[in-house]
Amino acid sequence: MFTKRRHGVALGLLAAGAVLTLAACSNGDPITGSGGGSDDGGSGDSQTIAIGSAGFAESEIIAEIYAQALEANGYTVERTMQIGQRDAYIAALDDGSIDLVPDYTGNLLQFYDAGNEAVTSDEVYSALGDVLPDGYEVLDQAPAEDKDSYNVTKDFADQYGLESLADLIKVDGPLVIGGNPELAERPYGPTGLQEIYGVSPDNIQFEPISDSGGPLTVQALLDGTVDIANIYSTTPAIADNGFVTLEDPENMILPQNVVPLINSDSATDEVAEILNTVSAELTTEDLIELNGRNQGDEKAAPATLATDWLADKGLFQ
C-alpha cells in the first residue's frame, strides 16, 4: 500500500463503494453520526485514536473538532493538547503518544524538505505526499489557511512607505523582528528576509517571544519593543489593532492550508471520510471567528467552540 499518498486511494474507494464499505464495517452513518460501531473490523467504538495539538489555541480548537467528530461516530478519543511546536508533536507521533494532529501544509513541507520548490496550494499539498516518512499521511486539506505573516504598525508602515517585505530594505538602522524562537531557524525567518528580500544582516535583530504570535507578541509590536512581528494570519489582533500585513510577492511563506496529519494505521477509510468531511467545511473565516471567540474576558473553551462549529455546519448531529 502506498502509505504516503494513501488519501488518494481512500478517496477512490469511497467514490466506488462507500455505501458497501460502511455497511460492512459499521452500523452507523459516519456523516450523520447516527448509530455506533461493532467490535470487529475497523469501525467506530472498536478503535481508539489519540489526538494531539500544537501549543497554541487554534490548533487545539481544530484538534477538538476532529475529536468530537470521531466521537460522534463511535470512536474513543484520547486527547493530549498543547504539546508544543512542530518538533515536539512530531516527536509524539514518532513515539506513538498520538496518532493524529492538525497541521499546516507549507510549514509541514518545509519541516521535511526545506528546499522544496512547490509554490501553490495544490503543489505544496502534492509534494507532502512525497516527503512524509513511511507510516504517515495527510488527509484532505481544508480551504482554511493560517499563514505566518509579517506585521508592522500603521505608523511604522507610513514612516518607511512599507507595503511588502521587499520594502524592508528602505528601513535604516536596526530592524527588530519578534517571533517564536524557532523562527530564527525557519526558511521564512531572518535568513529568508536576507536571501530573498535583500535585507542586510547587519540591520536585523531577532527578539524571541514564546507565545506563537499571541498577546505578548502583539504588545511588543504596539509598544515598539519590536518593529515587525510574525503573527499568524487568522489572529484577530491584526485587524483589531490596525496592523499592516506586509505582502510577500516572492512567496517566501508557503500556502498553509489546515490538514490532518495522521499515522497510516489509524487512517482507515471511515476515519478518512469523517475527517475529510470536517476539512471540506473549515474555512479561513471560521478560524478567525473561532480564534476571536477564544479571546477576551468571556472567551469560550476549545471544546465549546468545536461543539458550536459542528452544530453550525450541521455535521454529526
Order of alpha helices (4+ residues) and beta strands (2+ residues): alpha-beta-alpha-beta-alpha-beta-alpha-alpha-beta-beta-alpha-beta-alpha-beta-alpha-beta-alpha-beta-beta-alpha-alpha-alpha
